[in-house]
Amino acid sequence: MASTAATSEFVEYVMQRKWGVTRASYENWRGNPLRYRFHGRQALAHHTAGYRSVLERMSPTELQKTVGQIVKNKAPEQRPKDAFEDPMLFNALDATADYHHWSKMEFWTLDEATALSLDKEPETVTFESLRESDERAPFARDYLKRRNLLMRVQEAGVLNFPVVPSDFVNWSEAKELQLPEELTKLVHKTAGSVEDRKRLIAERDALLAEVDQLKRKGAHKRASDLTHRLNTLQKIFLGMTIRGYAYNPYASGNKVSKEIEGDLESLGIRVTYDTITKHLKNAREDVELHPEAEAELKAMLI
């Protein structure tokens, strides 16, 4: 059975060959807040710690098999060297942008557009996390240069942030600013869907407006029909009252309303005296009599 010291040596050997890190380097990251606090370094430290935990739980036989498999490989399994040279490790997996998620956003802020244009996850790679970093780091330089470019574009009024993703991609293509190919495709695809949806909404709104206009025309026609019917009834009412009840619209006083009320009541029709008087007054004001009839009624008062 392998000793504890031998097991520890096997674990360190596997970590060195697979990840290029040892316990000493891992502890050094944790002891250096400036380097360890960045998302990429945290991601690597978390991942390697988890892998180390798996190794430490292996039986000596399983660990020896793992070491034997690695020894058979000609080249060690390591992360790219340049990833370790960057103290922020923004090449970590959790820094990769989620294109499907961001292509569906209604807008991008300036910092989100900066990160996405460099193929990084905006929620992980932020201006705040880079502002105090070593600007000599390759990615930090690229990020700050790209952000400065976009700030100038905004100041010039060419783009306004927050910006619609399709507008940003179209501008980038016009300027031959290289963007992640998959992000560009998804944004164009989403923009096409959005444009189709906007067109359908516009067509729907136009149809609703047309329907509303037709309703208004219909309501106007109905109102006109009701006015015509009311005017006709007033003419009939006034004419029958004049010839049937000897009503004189030019005479003072009103004796026929009571008579009409009685006649209607004898037929089982209940209409009050005041209602009849009101309608007589309205009819007298709204209906224009023939000049000869008007002269005849006025002559009767002499």
C-alpha positions in Angstrom: 0.0 0.0 0.0 1.4 3.4 -0.9 2.4 5.7 1.9 0.7 9.1 2.6 3.8 10.9 1.3 3.8 8.8 -1.9 0.1 9.5 -2.4 0.6 13.2 -2.0 3.5 13.1 -4.5 1.2 11.3 -7.0 -1.5 13.9 -6.6 1.0 16.7 -7.1 2.4 15.0 -10.2 -1.1 14.6 -11.8 -2.0 18.2 -11.0 1.3 19.4 -12.5 0.9 17.3 -15.7 -2.8 18.0 -16.2 -3.2 21.6 -15.1 0.4 23.0 -14.8 -0.3 23.9 -11.2 0.8 22.6 -7.8 -0.5 23.1 -4.3 2.1 25.8 -3.8 0.9 27.8 -6.8 -2.7 27.4 -5.8 -2.0 28.7 -2.3 -0.1 31.6 -3.8 -3.1 32.6 -5.8 -5.3 32.6 -2.6 -2.7 34.7 -0.8 -2.5 37.4 -3.5 -5.9 39.3 -3.4 -5.0 41.5 -6.4 -4.7 38.4 -8.6 -7.1 36.0 -6.9 -10.1 38.3 -6.8 -10.7 38.3 -10.6 -13.3 35.9 -11.9 -11.1 33.9 -14.2 -8.6 33.1 -11.5 -11.4 32.2 -9.1 -12.8 29.9 -11.7 -9.5 28.1 -12.3 -8.8 27.8 -8.5 -12.3 26.4 -7.9 -11.9 23.9 -10.8 -8.4 22.7 -9.8 -9.4 22.4 -6.2 -12.3 20.2 -7.2 -10.1 18.0 -9.3 -7.5 17.8 -6.5 -10.3 16.7 -4.2 -11.2 13.9 -6.6 -7.6 12.7 -6.7 -7.2 12.8 -3.0 -10.3 10.5 -2.6 -8.9 7.9 -4.9 -7.5 4.7 -3.6 -3.8 4.2 -4.1 -4.5 1.7 -6.9 -6.8 4.1 -8.8 -4.3 6.9 -8.3 -1.4 4.8 -9.7 -3.6 3.9 -12.8 -4.2 7.6 -13.3 -0.5 8.4 -13.1 0.3 5.5 -15.4 -2.2 6.8 -18.0 -0.6 10.3 -17.9 2.9 8.9 -18.2 1.9 7.1 -21.4 0.9 10.4 -23.0 3.8 12.1 -24.8 2.6 15.7 -24.2 1.2 16.8 -20.8 -2.4 18.0 -20.6 -2.1 21.6 -19.7 -4.0 24.7 -20.2 -2.4 27.1 -22.8 0.6 28.9 -21.3 -0.7 32.3 -22.3 -3.7 31.8 -20.1 -1.4 31.5 -17.0 0.6 34.5 -18.1 -2.6 36.6 -17.8 -3.1 37.3 -14.1 -6.8 37.7 -14.6 -7.3 34.5 -16.5 -10.3 35.7 -18.6 -9.8 32.7 -20.8 -11.6 30.7 -18.0 -14.7 28.9 -19.1 -17.2 31.1 -17.2 -15.9 34.1 -19.1 -17.2 32.8 -22.5 -20.2 34.7 -23.7 -23.6 33.1 -23.9 -24.5 34.2 -27.4 -28.1 32.8 -27.4 -28.9 34.7 -24.2 -27.4 38.0 -25.3 -28.7 38.0 -28.9 -32.2 38.1 -27.5 -31.6 41.2 -25.4 -33.5 44.3 -26.3 -30.4 46.4 -25.8 -26.7 46.3 -24.7 -25.0 48.8 -22.5 -21.6 50.1 -23.6 -19.7 47.7 -21.3 -21.8 44.8 -22.4 -21.2 45.5 -26.1 -17.5 45.9 -25.3 -17.2 42.5 -23.6 -19.4 40.7 -26.2 -17.4 42.1 -29.1 -14.3 40.5 -27.6 -16.1 37.2 -27.1 -16.5 37.5 -23.3 -19.4 37.2 -20.9 -20.4 40.7 -19.8 -21.5 39.6 -16.4 -18.0 38.2 -15.7 -15.7 40.5 -17.7 -16.6 44.0 -16.5 -15.0 47.4 -16.7 -14.9 47.5 -12.9 -13.0 44.2 -12.7 -10.4 45.5 -15.3 -10.1 49.1 -14.2 -7.5 48.4 -11.5 -5.8 45.6 -13.3 -2.4 45.5 -14.9 -2.9 47.2 -18.3 0.0 45.4 -19.7 -2.0 42.2 -19.7 -3.0 41.5 -23.4 -6.7 41.2 -22.8 -6.9 44.2 -20.5 -5.3 46.3 -23.2 -7.7 45.0 -25.9 -10.7 45.6 -23.6 -9.8 49.1 -22.7 -9.0 50.0 -26.3 -12.3 48.6 -27.5 -14.2 50.4 -24.8 -12.5 53.7 -25.6 -13.4 53.3 -29.3 -17.1 52.7 -28.4 -17.1 55.7 -26.0 -15.9 57.9 -28.9 -18.5 56.5 -31.2 -21.2 57.4 -28.7 -19.7 60.9 -28.2 -19.9 61.4 -32.0 -23.5 60.5 -32.0 -23.0 57.5 -34.3 -24.3 55.0 -31.8 -26.3 55.7 -28.6 -25.9 53.3 -25.7 -27.8 51.4 -24.6 -27.9 50.2 -28.2 -30.1 47.7 -30.1 -27.9 44.6 -30.8 -28.6 44.6 -34.5 -27.6 48.3 -34.8 -24.3 47.6 -33.0 -23.6 44.6 -35.2 -24.5 46.5 -38.4 -22.2 49.3 -37.4 -19.4 46.9 -36.5 -19.7 45.2 -39.9 -19.6 48.6 -41.7 -16.4 49.4 -39.8 -15.0 46.0 -40.4 -14.7 45.5 -36.7 -14.4 41.8 -36.2 -17.1 40.2 -33.9 -17.6 36.6 -32.9 -19.2 34.9 -35.9 -21.8 33.0 -34.0 -22.9 36.2 -32.1 -23.3 38.0 -35.4 -25.4 35.3 -36.9 -27.7 35.0 -33.9 -28.2 38.8 -33.7 -29.1 39.0 -37.4 -31.5 36.0 -37.0 -33.1 37.6 -33.9 -33.3 41.0 -35.6 -35.1 39.4 -38.6 -37.6 37.8 -36.3 -38.1 41.2 -34.5 -38.6 43.0 -37.8 -41.2 40.4 -38.9 -43.0 40.8 -35.5 -42.9 44.6 -35.9 -44.3 44.3 -39.4 -47.1 42.1 -38.2 -47.9 44.4 -35.3 -48.0 47.4 -37.7 -50.4 45.5 -40.0 -52.5 44.5 -37.0 -52.6 48.1 -35.7 -53.6 49.3 -39.2 -56.5 46.8 -39.4 -57.7 47.8 -35.9 -57.6 51.5 -36.9 -59.6 50.7 -40.0 -62.1 48.7 -38.0 -62.4 51.6 -35.5 -63.0 54.0 -38.4 -65.7 51.8 -39.8 -67.3 51.6 -36.4 -67.3 55.4 -36.1 -68.8 55.7 -39.5 -71.4 53.2 -38.5 -72.1 55.0 -35.3 -72.4 58.3 -37.2 -74.8 56.6 -39.6 -76.9 55.2 -36.8 -77.0 58.6 -35.1 -78.0 60.2 -38.4 -80.8 57.6 -38.8 -82.1 58.2 -35.3 -82.1 62.0 -35.8 -84.1 61.5 -39.0 -86.6 59.2 -37.3 -87.0 61.6 -34.4 -87.6 64.5 -36.8 -90.2 62.5 -38.7 -92.0 61.6 -35.5 -92.0 65.2 -34.4 -93.6 66.2 -37.7 -96.3 63.5 -37.3 -96.9 64.4 -33.7 -97.2 68.1 -34.3 -99.4 67.7 -37.4 -101.8 65.3 -35.7 -102.0 67.5 -32.6 -102.8 70.6 -34.8 -105.5 68.9 -36.9 -106.8 66.3 -34.4 -106.8 68.4 -31.2 -107.0 71.9 -32.7 -103.6 72.7 -31.1 -102.3 76.1 -32.1 -98.5 76.3 -31.5 -98.7 80.1 -31.6 -101.4 80.5 -28.9 -100.5 81.1 -25.3 -101.3 78.4 -22.9 -101.7 74.6 -23.6 -105.0 72.8 -23.2 -104.3 69.8 -25.4 -101.7 68.0 -23.3 -104.3 67.0 -20.7 -106.7 65.8 -23.4 -103.9 63.8 -25.1 -103.0 62.3 -21.7 -106.5 61.2 -21.2 -106.9 59.6 -24.6 -103.7 57.7 -24.3 -104.6 56.5 -20.8 -107.9 55.1 -22.2 -105.8 52.9 -24.5 -103.7 51.7 -21.6 -100.7 54.0 -22.7 -99.2 55.8 -19.7 -97.6 59.2 -20.7 -97.5 62.1 -18.2 -98.8 65.5 -18.9 -95.3 67.0 -18.5 -93.8 64.6 -21.0 -96.5 65.4 -23.6 -96.0 69.1 -23.0 -92.2 68.8 -23.4 -92.5 66.9 -26.7 -95.0 69.5 -28.0 -92.6 72.3 -27.2 -89.7 70.5 -28.9 -91.8 69.7 -32.0 -92.9 73.4 -32.2 -89.2 74.5 -32.0 -87.8 71.9 -34.4 -90.5 71.5 -37.1 -90.8 74.2 -39.7 -94.4 74.6 -40.9 -95.4 75.6 -44.4 -95.8 79.4 -44.7 -99.5 79.1 -45.7 -100.2 76.8 -42.7 -98.3 79.2 -40.4 -100.3 82.1 -41.7 -103.6 80.2 -41.2 -102.8 79.4 -37.6 -101.7 82.9 -36.7 -104.9 84.3 -38.4 -107.0 82.2 -36.0 -105.6 84.1 -33.1 -107.0 87.5 -34.4 
